[in-house]
Structures are given as C-alpha cells and as structure tokens.
Amino acid sequence: MRRILVAIASIATILLAGGGYVAWAIRGDDRLAEPAAAAPRQPLLVFLDGGRTLAEVPLSRPDATPVRRGPSCLRSHTSGGTTICLRPVAIPAGFEAVILRGGEPVAGPIHVDGTPSRARVSPSGRLAAWTVFRTGDSYDPGAFATTTGIYDTVTGAHHGSLEDFSVVVNGRPYTREDRNFWGVTFADDEAFYVTMSSAGRIWLMRGRLSSRVLTAIRSGVECPSLSPDGTRLAFKKRAGDRWRLHVLDLASGKEIPLAERAGIDDQAAWLDNGTVAYARPVRGERPSLFAVPADGSGAPRLLRADATSPAPVSPTPR
C-alpha cells in the first residue's frame, strides 16, 4: 500500500490544475466582482490558461484568444451551470472549495483537508466532488493518502469523505482501514464512479448517494470519466512504469487502449461521445491540452498549449 500511495504523492504537483467555465471574479475581500455572463450560444472549451486562470474559447477554435472568466484555481470543473474551484487560503494556511452557480455562491467556502488534485460536477450541476492528498493517517502516518468528498448544492448535504461509506468487494463487506478514494465521475445526481485503493490493489467502484454504498465492479481502473451517453468510461491504466489512457465499454467490459502512447496522469474529459481530451507535459515543459479519438483510432492532436483540465460547455437551449 505504501508503494501505491507514494506513487500517488509523486504526481501531486502535476495534478494541481484543472478546468472549468465560470463568469465571476473574486476581489481580495472574497465578494463577487463580476455578474454572470450570458449563457453560451456555441460550444465552449473551458480550461485553466497557463494552468491557473479560468478561461474559455470556442470549442471549434481551441487556439483562439481566450476570454478569462475568473480567478486562479488549483483545480476546477463546471457542468450544468455550477462551478467548483479548489484554491489555497492564506489564513489559516490550507485549501478550500468554492461552489458557485450563475456567478453566485451556493454555500460558504468548504475547507478541504489536503492538497487539491481532482474536481468534478454532476451533469445537472447539483453535485460537486473533490479529491485531495493528505498525510498522517493512523494506519500509515508517513505516507500520502487521498480524501474524496461530495457536496449537494440543493440539500446542503456534505458527504465529507467516501471513507464513511460502506464498501462491498466480491459481494462481501470490505472494512480495511487503508481505503483511499479518488477521481469521482457522476452518472447523475444519485450514481457515480470512483477509484479505490487498498491492500496494494486498485478497484473501480460504483456508488450511490442514497444508500451510501460503494461496490467494486472491476480492477485496475483509475480516474474514471463517464462519456456523455453514459456507456463508456475513459480511464488511466497502469502499463509498466506509466499510465496509459483506455476506454471501457460498460456493457461488454471491453477495454480499448487509446492512440496516445505517452504516460498520462490526468482525469480525462469527454469533449463529445467520440473524443477524449486530457493534459500532458510536452518535452518537459508545462502541460498542454490534447485530444484523441475514443475508439482507439487516429493520433493525438494538440488542442491548446500551456493549458490544463479541458471541459466542454454546451449552449443553453432557448
């Protein structure tokens, strides 16, 4: 287990970036400084420009001059009109999650107990999830671990750690203390997928908020990302000393390695049902955004240099 957690920790600094669409800015006093922008009339590619500043461009022109829409975040994601921004705070030193909808805060900032690494919002915009790295767990005080939480913007319910959920592996309750969870992806406002590690193994878990139960459905799947049609998961899979992007067909169980052969340590995003996007460093430089066909064909193409965490935002129906 220590080996897995140390490997996770070694990539923490790479993961301190994300993407999201937001039409607000925050002054030093943390009040909203700008009103929400009009709903987009064309599909947008949203991302962290330079790895930090929330920005957007037309999805059809990813190399266009970006429109910056918000402050710096270490990790961010937007869906269904809701944005989660994971950011540092100075006093007391630490990190917090800010959740907004339509330019207005849904709730006060939520303290997150660790360094941000992943963020996701459900398709409707109701649920927001985050993953952070931490140290000091009683079962292995010197190692890094992960904590994943979910917040319901409608009820205000704060599922502070998935470690509090019941876990089922091979049809039986699983109660080992060294369970770690990361990389939530939502099917809807009830069901979701997430990665769990324990005892040196990795599982893909399917969770339900109402029952607070997580069930193992497959091994070796990390950082899942559900396709818009809900039929496939893009994920990273260990291949020797690196991770490689794959797509899993949920009905058949077939795994397809994607054409990107470089090591990818990111939670991918679907630009549409046929295209997977992700960030990776280029020749030792800062990460850039790439896209690749989801069926294993073709070749990676550069979307945008010096950017991270792609996320599509669709036009709002009139």
LOLOLO-164645 format. One line per 4 residues: number of its first residue (from 0); their letters; for each residue z, x, y of N, C-alpha, C, O. Coordinates in steps of 0.001 Angstrom, whole numbers. Atoms other than C-alpha are relative to their C-alpha. Layout:
<nodes>
NUM) A) Z/X/Y/Z/X/Y/Z/X/Y/Z/X/Y; ... $
</nodes>
This chain:
<nodes>
0) MRRI) 0/821/-1200/0/0/0/0/858/1253/-702/558/2219; -40/-880/-1162/851/2834/2398/-1400/507/328/-1776/574/1498; 1339/-525/-243/-2676/4230/1927/-861/-1023/734/-1598/-668/1654; 799/1031/-654/-4246/908/2913/434/-187/1443/-406/-304/2335 $
4) LVAI) -489/239/-1338/-2000/452/5933/-313/1160/930/-634/951/2100; 348/-1147/-824/-2569/3990/7171/-1475/-29/347/-1857/318/1465; 1431/126/-287/-6318/3420/6848/-249/-1031/1081/-1101/-842/1950; 129/1005/-1039/-5935/277/8910/399/583/1342/-284/379/2345 $
8) ASIA) -495/-555/-1253/-3929/2144/11519/-988/971/614/-1090/1057/1838; 915/-1016/-514/-6559/4861/11824/-1131/-588/802/-1776/128/1568; 1084/622/-742/-9037/2361/13214/500/-862/1137/-288/-1543/1794; -557/913/-999/-6678/604/15593/-618/200/1370/-903/-769/2073 $
12) TILL) 532/-228/-1339/-8039/2292/18688/-1430/-498/138/-1847/-879/1232; 1378/503/-62/-11602/1289/17798/-10/-1504/183/-930/-2065/778; -15/1446/0/-10546/-2318/17457/473/-599/1303/472/-1821/1449; -532/535/-1239/-9130/-2621/20965/-1131/-437/913/-1270/60/2031 $
16) AGGG) 1074/538/-808/-12145/-4535/22197/-400/-1323/-579/-82/-1600/-1735; 411/1285/543/-13650/-7983/21836/-1014/-645/918/-1502/1/1845; 974/674/-821/-15971/-10580/23336/424/-1415/252/1186/-1977/-534; -319/1381/-256/-15707/-13987/24943/-603/-441/1310/-870/383/2185 $
20) YVAW) 567/572/-1210/-17096/-16297/27606/1115/-675/768/1817/-1517/208; -1086/552/-790/-14710/-17183/30430/-419/-10/1456/-1084/921/1911; 409/133/-1384/-15167/-18351/34007/1226/22/894/1486/-937/1620; -1209/-115/-785/-11989/-17142/35639/319/1460/236/-209/2333/-454 $
24) AIRG) -493/-1346/-240/-10330/-14067/37067/1465/-112/355/1910/-1156/833; -1436/45/-198/-6670/-13162/37392/397/1002/1067/54/2180/969; -519/-882/-1025/-5035/-11730/40503/1215/728/-539/1638/507/-1673; -1187/-722/402/-2081/-9412/40387/1164/-934/-278/2030/-611/-1091 $
28) DDRL) -1104/927/221/228/-12451/40563/-273/-931/-1175/502/-1852/-1433; 340/733/1220/-1496/-13873/37448/-426/-1438/241/-474/-2222/-708; 556/1322/-252/-2786/-17006/39172/-1507/32/-179/-2132/1081/-21; 1444/61/156/-6320/-18169/38509/-659/165/1358/-321/-535/2313 $
32) AEPA) 608/-322/-1283/-8529/-16753/41230/-1346/-662/200/-1822/-737/1332; 1322/589/-121/-11839/-18498/40472/-41/-1296/-789/567/-1383/-1855; 161/1233/767/-12750/-22045/39420/-944/212/-1171/-1684/1195/-1205; 891/-87/1150/-14564/-22652/36149/-1443/-157/446/-1752/-963/1324 $
36) AAAP) 1421/114/-300/-18305/-22142/36278/-583/-1219/-699/39/-1788/-1595; 662/1119/646/-20737/-24872/35344/-306/336/-1451/-455/1504/-1811; 315/-214/1406/-21450/-25360/31655/-1361/668/-121/-2272/346/643; 1273/-705/118/-24242/-23063/30473/-1138/-940/-383/-951/-1882/-1154 $
40) RQPL) 1177/810/309/-27745/-24540/30336/-913/687/-999/-1936/127/-1394; 750/-723/1011/-29049/-21924/27913/987/788/-849/2090/1080/-386; -918/-793/834/-27507/-19992/25001/320/1327/672/-550/1969/1259; -458/-1231/-617/-25471/-17039/26193/500/971/-1050/1019/567/-2091 $
44) LVFL) -684/-1042/750/-24445/-13752/24671/1157/455/869/956/896/2000; -1186/-387/-755/-20892/-13017/25767/652/1177/-697/571/1294/-1919; -456/-1268/561/-19144/-9704/25263/941/663/992/1151/160/2095; -762/-831/-912/-16881/-7086/26770/-904/1129/481/-1247/2030/-284 $
48) DGGR) 866/-1017/-583/-19029/-4996/29092/790/1294/186/1855/1301/802; -745/-1239/-33/-18031/-1373/28772/1230/-26/-876/2111/825/-757; -1128/114/905/-15617/-2501/26103/1227/-642/595/2260/-702/-70; -1198/554/-630/-13260/-4188/28573/-243/-1260/829/560/-2190/762 $
52) TLAE) 177/1079/-961/-14759/-6588/31140/-794/-1156/-598/-1895/-950/-1108; 682/1178/514/-15692/-10129/30085/-1277/-262/790/-1258/-303/2021; 1292/155/-661/-19366/-10721/30824/-918/-843/-868/-611/-1136/-2024; 972/822/720/-22391/-12770/29814/-1405/349/432/-1640/803/1552 $
56) VPLS) 1430/-93/-288/-26161/-12553/29615/-688/-1101/-804/-103/-1610/-1761; 732/944/846/-28801/-14977/28325/-189/598/-1401/-519/1777/-1535; 163/-488/1362/-28949/-14689/24546/-1419/489/-248/-1636/1387/-1061; 1394/-410/164/-32731/-14380/24833/-320/1310/706/-1364/1911/452 $
60) RPDA) 225/-1243/-732/-32374/-11371/27168/1296/818/13/1932/949/1058; -1294/-690/79/-29394/-9317/25961/101/1244/861/1206/1722/1115; -39/-1187/-852/-30391/-6342/28135/-6/-350/1484/-130/540/2326; 12/425/-1395/-30278/-8398/31345/1248/494/731/2241/868/107 $
64) TPVR) -1170/-354/-798/-27927/-7555/34206/1102/-1016/-277/875/-2218/-137; -1037/956/399/-24601/-9069/33141/654/-691/1181/737/-139/2279; -853/723/-937/-22636/-11689/35018/1424/152/-495/1754/-286/-1597; -1387/-208/405/-18987/-10715/34920/814/-1224/347/752/-1727/1469 $
68) RGPS) -683/1270/-138/-16719/-13691/34431/1515/80/-123/2176/-957/-160; -1437/-4/163/-13197/-12402/34081/593/1384/43/-107/2355/331; -728/-1263/-58/-10596/-9651/33900/-186/807/-1275/-963/433/-2154; 51/-841/1190/-10133/-6924/31347/854/-589/-1119/1941/-1113/-877 $
72) CLRS) -742/403/1192/-9042/-7822/27822/-187/1095/-1042/-1228/1752/-1077; 168/-908/1130/-8412/-5624/24818/-781/-672/-1114/-1486/-19/-1883; 711/775/1000/-9766/-8396/22631/-128/-1412/530/799/-1920/1161; 190/1351/-516/-11210/-11801/23434/-1018/-748/-842/-1865/-151/-1506 $
76) HTSG) 987/841/686/-13112/-14704/21949/2/-1361/661/1032/-1821/1153; 136/1334/-579/-14411/-18050/23199/-803/-885/-925/-1790/-455/-1522; 747/1003/754/-15523/-21183/21409/480/-1367/458/1658/-1546/766; -382/1361/-348/-15568/-24870/22258/665/-120/1353/1465/-1030/1571 $
80) GTTI) -561/77/-1339/-14661/-24152/25874/1362/638/165/1934/589/1254; -1309/-652/-60/-11452/-22262/25041/-165/1501/-158/-974/1972/-958; 30/-1460/49/-10877/-18566/25599/1377/534/-329/2373/66/223; -1211/-771/211/-8220/-16282/24161/-254/1423/470/-1257/2037/104 $
84) CLRP) 84/-1363/-519/-7655/-12980/25953/1279/728/-397/2375/324/-8; -1135/-837/378/-5379/-10353/24412/23/1191/947/-972/1905/1074; -45/-1011/-1060/-4190/-7935/27079/1378/650/53/2354/96/-452; -1296/-668/-155/-1443/-5434/27905/778/-574/1184/189/-1116/2119 $
88) VAIP) -861/332/-1124/1510/-6218/30165/894/1202/269/1254/1940/-649; -735/-1206/-386/3489/-3623/32074/1508/-160/-105/2200/769/-523; -1449/196/-29/6969/-5157/32376/346/-1306/-694/-33/-2371/-206; -239/-1220/796/8266/-5195/29756/-1298/429/-671/-2177/-401/-904 $
92) AGFE) 1230/-526/585/5610/-2983/28194/-297/-689/-1326/590/-831/-2167; 387/672/1234/3705/-4763/25452/-1346/-674/160/-2181/-225/945; 1275/702/6/869/-7217/24863/247/-1497/-51/1290/-1952/-521; -129/1445/2/265/-10924/25303/-1358/-654/-223/-2406/-45/-6 $
96) AVIL) 1194/829/139/-2241/-13660/24504/11/-1045/1098/993/-1765/1275; 185/1027/-1010/-3520/-15810/27351/-1098/-924/-496/-2179/-461/-860; 953/978/516/-5308/-19013/26320/-357/-960/1124/527/-1553/1742; 475/835/-1092/-7431/-20961/28802/-1105/-927/-469/-1820/-652/-1433 $
100) RGGE) 1102/932/241/-9751/-23928/28809/-487/-504/1350/305/-984/2162; 552/436/-1264/-12081/-24759/31661/590/725/1186/700/153/2271; -557/-783/-1080/-10550/-21996/33740/1473/-224/255/2036/404/1152; -1414/290/-198/-7012/-23391/33430/796/435/-1224/323/288/-2351 $
104) PVAG) -818/-410/1143/-4194/-22012/31268/446/-1196/-830/870/-2218/-291; -457/1047/914/-3394/-24113/28207/1513/62/-156/2172/-965/-318; -1435/-204/148/99/-22636/27954/349/1309/675/-534/2069/1070; -427/-1278/-533/2160/-19789/29293/-407/1123/-921/-666/883/-2100 $
108) PIHV) 369/-1130/851/1317/-16290/28032/886/87/-1237/2092/-149/-1168; -716/-102/1269/2302/-15757/24390/200/1472/-323/-774/2217/-426; -256/-1387/397/3989/-12473/23511/-535/234/-1405/-286/-564/-2310; 475/-377/1333/2245/-10770/20589/652/1323/-372/636/2277/406 $
112) DGTP) -860/-1108/403/4319/-8292/18640/-809/1125/-626/-722/1361/-1831; 794/-1105/508/1921/-5361/18327/-1250/207/828/-1468/-481/1825; 1221/-359/-716/-1375/-3841/19453/-1157/-896/-445/-1434/-958/-1643; 1056/947/379/-4274/-6380/19538/-1150/649/-762/-1570/1764/-451 $
116) SRAR) 1157/-496/735/-7084/-5957/17033/-1060/-1062/-254/-2243/-725/-284; 975/1061/266/-8749/-9364/16327/380/-1247/782/1551/-1460/1096; -231/1280/-667/-9133/-12713/18087/-1109/-965/-389/-2271/-578/-510; 976/1035/322/-10846/-15968/17183/490/-1338/527/1692/-1588/622 $
120) VSPS) -251/1372/-410/-11083/-19548/18466/-795/-910/-926/-1919/-580/-1305; 694/934/892/-11997/-22533/16283/-1195/-621/712/-1241/-626/1942; 1218/536/-623/-15386/-24218/16862/262/-1070/1056/-477/-1155/2036; -302/1042/-972/-13784/-27148/18709/714/528/1225/768/-146/2253 $
124) GRLA) -799/-552/-1075/-11718/-24860/20910/1478/-332/-91/2251/67/780; -1402/434/89/-8430/-26346/19696/935/1125/-436/2032/1258/105; -870/-1015/580/-7048/-23390/17705/-412/1391/452/-1600/1689/572; 245/-1396/-358/-6719/-19757/18763/827/884/-915/1999/605/-1169 $
128) AWTV) -683/-905/929/-5827/-16891/16420/-102/1425/502/-1038/1777/1219; -10/-1412/-363/-4948/-13235/16903/602/815/-1134/1389/308/-1933; -596/-970/911/-4132/-10180/14802/421/1213/804/-305/1663/1690; -490/-1203/-670/-2036/-7229/15963/505/988/-1045/907/603/-2143 $
132) FRTG) -617/-1050/796/-943/-3907/14485/1440/193/447/1752/50/1629; -1393/-258/-333/2769/-3133/14321/559/1055/-949/-99/1434/-1918; -711/-927/875/5250/-678/12773/1422/-501/-197/1888/-1393/512; -1425/261/157/8780/-848/11443/366/-1065/-1007/1517/-1503/-1026 $
136) DSYD) -375/982/1010/8579/-3342/8571/1036/576/-955/998/1765/-1272; -1097/-476/840/11628/-3117/6323/-482/563/-1326/155/1459/-1880; 466/-478/1299/9545/-2592/3166/-661/1364/88/-814/2041/-929; 643/-1305/-183/7841/500/4651/83/365/1477/-916/253/2187 $
140) PGAF) -246/-148/-1434/9340/1448/8045/-960/945/704/-1212/758/1894; 845/-973/-669/6987/4369/8745/-1456/-358/76/-2217/331/755; 1420/342/82/3685/2608/8065/-381/-1074/1011/476/-1786/1535; 522/1085/-820/1484/346/10161/-218/-1232/-880/-524/-1130/-2068 $
144) ATTT) 267/1258/676/1166/-3300/9228/-712/-920/995/-993/-513/2122; 666/963/-878/-500/-6402/10695/764/-1305/38/1431/-1681/-926; -532/1352/-150/690/-9747/12013/-1101/-881/563/-1800/-481/1494; 1011/944/-457/-1584/-12762/12481/650/-1329/317/1415/-1863/-486 $
148) GIYD) -545/1289/-423/-692/-15913/14393/-1093/-951/433/-2215/-537/728; 930/1055/-413/-2374/-19213/15274/728/-922/975/1887/-1276/758; -577/912/-987/-1756/-21433/18311/-866/-1247/109/-2090/-1149/197; 679/1280/-134/-2669/-25141/18549/91/-438/1450/1180/-749/1933 $
152) TVTG) -11/317/-1421/-3694/-25926/22124/256/-1476/280/540/-1841/1421; -231/1431/-189/-3302/-29692/21574/1468/-340/-197/2072/-1002/647; -1395/325/302/136/-29910/19969/984/1020/548/2174/733/670; -894/-1057/-430/1521/-26636/21280/689/711/-1153/1560/1552/-930 $
156) AHHG) -608/-653/1166/2435/-25601/17724/-405/1469/-30/-1577/1808/132; 243/-1441/34/2770/-21830/17451/314/499/-1404/1480/663/-1763; -158/-560/1343/2205/-20532/13915/82/1511/177/-921/2217/69; -188/-1360/-465/3681/-17177/14830/-372/1094/-967/-710/2196/-536 $
160) SLED) 386/-1004/982/2972/-15341/11578/-417/-674/-1287/296/-1535/-1804; 447/556/1280/951/-16183/8489/888/470/-1152/804/-81/-2249; -950/-427/1031/3626/-14296/6529/993/-1107/-334/1637/-1067/-1382; -907/1118/258/5654/-17506/6818/-654/-1092/-836/22/-2040/-1235 $
164) FSVV) 689/973/834/3006/-19463/4870/278/297/-1474/607/1426/-1838; -59/-202/1445/3207/-19987/1112/-1319/592/-470/-2378/227/40; 1186/-692/500/753/-17795/-823/-152/-254/-1492/820/-195/-2246; 309/237/1408/-946/-18572/-4144/-1090/982/-417/-2148/1045/209 $
168) VNGR) 970/-942/557/-2744/-15878/-6182/-111/-269/-1494/902/-311/-2193; 233/307/1421/-4298/-16635/-9589/793/-1220/-444/1309/-1267/-1560; -649/1252/339/-2765/-20098/-9478/1519/30/18/2153/-964/-334; -1451/-112/7/807/-18837/-9063/519/415/1371/-181/1091/2126 $
172) PYTR) -587/-443/-1274/3148/-18387/-6094/84/1525/52/415/2179/-937; -14/-1449/-185/2938/-14861/-4676/981/302/1122/784/-135/2256; -1099/-149/-937/6069/-13668/-2928/315/1440/383/1360/1687/984; -280/-1383/-384/5803/-9886/-2485/197/114/1514/-457/-580/2293 $
176) EDRN) -346/-145/-1405/7245/-8752/825/-1077/713/807/-1167/528/2021; 946/-853/-734/4406/-6374/1704/-1331/-686/300/-2365/-20/351; 1229/732/-319/1852/-9096/2519/-395/234/1458/435/122/2360; 540/-167/-1346/-354/-8371/5544/-1270/-826/122/-2056/-917/-821 $
180) FWGV) 1141/883/-224/-2963/-10687/7069/-745/426/1259/-135/832/2248; 785/-295/-1193/-5844/-10065/9472/-1368/-674/-71/-1878/-978/-1149; 1378/470/-94/-9174/-11436/10686/-213/-1460/-341/-973/-1767/-1260; 210/1432/213/-8947/-15244/10847/-1402/-402/425/-1917/92/1428 $
184) TFAD) 1202/714/-433/-12173/-17263/10940/199/-1462/-353/636/-1772/-1461; -295/1428/170/-11991/-21058/11335/-1192/-766/-546/-2327/-562/-115; 1003/961/439/-13915/-23676/9388/18/-1223/917/-1031/-1753/1282; -203/1138/-894/-12491/-26475/11565/1424/112/537/1978/1210/594 $
188) DEAF) -1347/-53/-561/-9126/-27427/13055/1086/-162/-1059/2242/-423/-727; -947/68/1104/-7456/-27506/9631/-145/1193/-942/850/1815/-1315; 244/-1041/1002/-9062/-24957/7308/-478/1292/645/-1156/1278/1672; 415/-1305/-511/-9590/-21247/7844/-10/1006/-1144/511/740/-2227 $
192) YVTM) 6/-1120/937/-10209/-17957/6018/658/1190/681/627/1307/1906; -667/-1178/-535/-8284/-14699/6429/116/1027/-1124/82/664/-2300; -207/-1064/984/-7826/-11343/4670/1489/224/-221/2276/179/725; -1375/-394/324/-4577/-10482/2874/-18/1284/-812/-838/1442/-1716 $
196) SSAG) -208/-1181/837/-3478/-7096/1549/1426/-4/-517/2349/-437/173; -1329/-113/607/-551/-6497/-802/-146/809/-1275/-1118/663/-2015; -37/-781/1237/330/-4047/-3557/-1297/779/-229/-1726/948/-1370; 1208/-801/123/-2797/-1995/-2830/-1265/-790/-265/-2296/-203/-593 $
200) RIWL) 1183/837/239/-5196/-4943/-3200/-345/-804/1242/493/-1017/2119; 510/795/-1109/-7319/-6992/-791/-515/-1322/-547/-1233/-1348/-1546; 488/1323/398/-7955/-10742/-1077/-573/-756/1194/-123/-581/2327; 433/1012/-945/-9956/-13349/796/847/-1239/-267/894/-1737/-1392 $
204) MRGR) -872/1160/131/-7572/-16239/1433/-613/-1193/729/-1220/-1042/1789; 351/1248/-680/-8370/-19865/2262/1293/-699/371/2150/-921/-485; -1244/588/-463/-5687/-21500/4372/-178/-1392/551/-1271/-1793/951; -41/1334/-611/-4713/-24962/5547/1250/-82/859/2351/236/410 $
208) LSSR) -1131/50/-915/-2517/-25521/8556/998/-1086/-362/2204/-867/-251; -912/1111/268/-1079/-28887/7495/952/302/-1150/2126/-64/-1095; -841/-316/1157/219/-27607/4150/682/1354/133/1644/1637/-580; -504/-1371/-179/909/-24035/5378/-61/775/-1318/891/1446/-1716 $
212) VLTA) 232/-678/1271/-545/-22701/2124/-1259/854/127/-2262/416/691; 1126/-917/66/-2867/-19700/1653/-304/272/-1461/584/653/-2224; 406/-146/1392/-4838/-19477/-1595/-1055/1081/-136/-2066/1050/565; 963/-1078/230/-6635/-16353/-2860/-1215/-551/-729/-1077/-1235/-1743 $
216) IRSG) 1220/496/631/-10275/-17099/-3699/-946/1124/-418/-1903/883/-1155; 900/-1105/348/-11865/-13648/-4004/658/1310/435/1469/1325/1361; -550/-1301/-378/-11006/-9955/-3852/-1038/803/779/-2238/541/691; 872/-962/-655/-12432/-7201/-1648/-710/-460/1251/-1645/205/1697 $
220) VECP) 661/540/-1191/-13391/-9328/1385/901/229/1209/2034/-252/1240; -784/-280/-1202/-12206/-8086/4794/-693/-530/1243/-1920/-529/1337; 483/465/-1307/-12581/-9532/8288/-1122/-1027/-147/-2233/-788/327; 1053/1002/200/-14494/-12693/7298/-413/-659/1310/368/-747/2257 $
224) SLSP) 536/738/-1140/-16690/-14548/9773/-901/-1101/-543/-1924/-814/-1165; 702/1138/590/-17923/-18038/8869/-1270/-320/779/-1268/-347/2010; 1275/344/-639/-21553/-18944/9553/93/-1359/681/941/-2172/312; -45/1297/-696/-22275/-21866/11922/-146/-1195/-924/447/-2244/-671 $
228) DGTR) 162/1128/918/-23372/-24048/9000/1097/-68/-1048/1089/-973/-1882; -1159/38/887/-20182/-23229/7087/-269/369/-1439/578/122/-2297; 355/-278/1394/-21959/-21996/3954/207/1445/-419/249/1739/-1614; -60/-1425/326/-21559/-18210/4177/1060/699/844/1445/235/1917 $
232) LAFK) -922/-854/-738/-19128/-15536/5238/-619/1385/161/-1016/2004/-825; 293/-1412/-218/-20125/-12257/6837/1324/745/-83/2348/245/383; -1253/-733/165/-17559/-9588/6000/-295/1476/-195/-1435/1866/-447; 147/-1419/298/-16976/-5887/5625/624/277/-1361/1659/-286/-1719 $
236) KRAG) -433/-312/1360/-16577/-4412/2151/53/1513/-173/-860/2234/232; -167/-1435/199/-15279/-1004/1176/-1084/544/-916/-1298/34/-2015; 1029/-684/790/-18087/1285/-57/257/1494/141/-220/2122/1086; -372/-1400/-90/-16715/4744/-751/994/225/1123/2082/-351/1115 $
240) DRWR) -901/-333/-1089/-15183/6139/2430/-261/-828/1252/243/-490/2323; 313/815/-1165/-16538/3413/4735/-121/-1459/-392/-111/-1802/-1574; 278/1410/229/-17052/-321/5132/-1472/-287/266/-2074/286/1174; 1370/435/-230/-20470/-1942/4818/-30/-1515/140/702/-2223/-552 $
244) LHVL) 91/1433/-226/-21442/-5388/6087/-709/-699/-1153/-1729/-226/-1655; 571/849/1036/-22159/-8076/3488/53/-1456/467/744/-1790/1430; -104/1448/-169/-22740/-11827/3429/300/-614/-1354/-357/-301/-2346; -397/702/1219/-21043/-14023/816/-444/-1444/78/-104/-2150/1027 $
248) DLAS) 336/1412/136/-22590/-17330/-243/1174/-696/-672/1503/-386/-1817; -1233/608/503/-19552/-19566/-726/-240/-882/-1220/647/-1016/-2063; 270/883/1134/-21227/-21926/-3188/-278/782/-1276/266/459/-2331; 397/-744/1198/-22742/-19373/-5575/869/1220/-272/915/1706/-1402 $
252) GKEI) -770/-1227/146/-20415/-16426/-4971/-840/1258/105/-324/2355/-108; 882/-1160/-101/-23414/-14134/-4445/283/781/1272/449/200/2344; -191/-884/-1134/-22884/-11140/-2165/-1312/716/326/-1995/1206/-574; 1217/-663/-449/-25758/-9704/-121/374/1124/952/940/855/2011 $
256) PLAE) -208/-1086/-969/-25475/-6227/1458/-1029/-90/1115/-2213/-303/852; 915/105/-1131/-26982/-6262/4937/-684/1333/256/-282/2366/-279; 842/-1174/-188/-29549/-3794/6207/688/1108/791/227/2249/777; -763/-1029/-709/-27018/-1970/8386/739/862/-1014/1614/373/-1729 $
260) RAGI) -608/-905/973/-26022/1079/6337/1089/889/588/1783/1596/-143; -1078/-773/-627/-23709/2703/8872/1342/-655/-300/1410/-1851/-583; -1327/549/188/-19988/2282/8448/354/-934/1154/235/-559/2320; -310/1010/-1015/-18890/-878/10288/1452/-421/-150/1861/-928/-1195 $
264) DDQA) -1389/450/-29/-15283/-1535/11215/133/-1020/1117/632/-711/2199; -18/1050/-1008/-15586/-4830/13068/16/-1342/-711/-395/-1446/-1867; 151/1360/492/-15245/-8553/12556/-1288/-541/595/-1372/-796/1796; 1330/382/-477/-18857/-9648/12783/15/-1389/617/966/-2152/441 $
268) AWLD) 192/1322/-587/-20097/-12677/14709/-1408/-478/-328/-2345/320/-371; 1304/579/284/-22958/-15029/13867/-637/-448/1311/-70/-1278/2023; 720/471/-1176/-25491/-15406/16681/-690/-1322/-291/-841/-2157/602; 548/1258/501/-27144/-18180/14653/117/66/-1518/703/1014/-2040 $
272) NGTV) -156/22/1454/-27408/-19110/10960/-756/1111/-713/-556/1325/-1909; 771/-1058/641/-29801/-16230/10324/275/1396/515/-360/2354/75; -194/-1299/-646/-28379/-13402/12426/1478/326/151/2268/-494/617; -1378/-485/-111/-25169/-11377/12285/44/1122/1028/-797/2020/1001 $
276) AYAR) -150/-1018/-1039/-24008/-9281/15253/1338/710/-166/2271/165/-755; -1182/-831/199/-21404/-6528/15410/-59/1174/960/-1090/1421/1586; -50/-1201/-832/-20306/-3429/17319/172/1224/-871/892/1190/-1869; -217/-1276/671/-20583/160/16155/-298/1145/967/-1139/1002/1854 $
280) PVRG) 280/-1162/-854/-20479/3596/17811/-1398/541/-281/-1938/378/-1375; 1321/-615/123/-23765/5394/18411/130/1485/307/426/1869/1439; -43/-1451/-147/-23814/9163/17852/1277/471/709/1241/1330/1590; -1274/-422/-545/-20153/9471/18697/334/-568/1365/1407/-292/1902 $
284) ERPS) -259/592/-1312/-20468/7516/21949/780/-1303/-159/1170/-1678/-1265; -698/1284/26/-18771/4251/22887/-806/-1023/-806/-2026/-901/-909; 717/983/822/-19618/1230/20683/-1050/-773/783/-916/-995/1986; 1046/865/-534/-22756/-810/21295/-185/-1176/-943/290/-1160/-2079 $
288) LFAV) 219/1204/794/-23859/-4213/20043/-1327/79/-742/-2352/477/-189; 1185/42/845/-26320/-4568/17186/-73/-1355/-702/919/-2079/-784; 198/1216/778/-27781/-7471/15200/-859/327/-1206/-1663/1258/-1174; 731/-236/1237/-29196/-7685/11686/-206/-1346/-698/654/-2220/-591 $
292) PADG) 200/1255/728/-30719/-10476/9548/1089/-227/-1050/1568/716/-1681; -1078/337/915/-28175/-12299/7409/-436/-73/-1454/401/-256/-2338; 482/85/1382/-30402/-12315/4307/-218/1366/-640/-747/1450/-1748; 153/-1341/553/-30370/-8535/3799/-1319/661/326/-1525/1822/-28 $
296) SGAP) 1309/-562/-331/-33884/-8006/5109/56/718/1338/1101/786/1986; 148/-553/-1326/-35148/-6189/8177/778/1279/229/1053/2034/-703; -709/-1206/-405/-33312/-3475/10066/872/-328/1201/597/-1295/1912; -842/250/-1183/-30561/-3275/12689/-800/180/1280/-1678/1038/1364 $
300) RLLR) 613/-157/-1324/-31658/-3761/16289/1104/21/1055/2095/-702/963; -962/-112/-1086/-29795/-2787/19419/-70/-1236/885/-1141/-1609/1364; -80/1116/-933/-28639/-5771/21452/351/473/1400/-304/114/2378; -459/-445/-1321/-26776/-4037/24250/848/1252/-158/1730/1310/-1015 $
304) ADAT) -771/-1235/46/-25427/-549/24875/1340/-168/699/1491/-984/1608; -1326/-56/-608/-21784/137/25732/609/-1392/156/981/-1804/1254; -567/1345/-1/-20516/-3300/24784/608/-263/-1369/272/400/-2350; -662/335/1259/-18359/-4862/22103/161/-1505/-153/-2/-2270/798 $
308) SPAP) -397/1367/353/-17481/-8128/20388/-958/-1069/493/-623/-1807/1419; 940/1046/-401/-20555/-10347/20694/495/-1378/-404/1162/-1538/-1427; -310/1398/314/-20082/-14110/20788/-1032/-894/654/-1287/-748/1849; 966/918/-606/-22685/-16842/21314/698/-1210/598/1673/-1715/41 $
312) VSPT) -478/1245/-628/-22004/-19748/23657/-1196/-915/165/-2155/-574/857; 1127/927/-30/-24274/-22748/23220/73/-891/1240/1153/-1108/1790; -5/932/-1128/-25346/-25086/26027/815/-1245/-336/841/-1688/-1485; -759/1220/183/-23115/-28105/26505/-966/-1186/107/-1699/-1284/1091 $
316) PR) 915/1149/-84/-25015/-31357/25692/274/-832/1248/1426/-1017/1642; -141/831/-1198/-25662/-33515/28749/194/-1460/-393/331/-2321/476 $
</nodes>
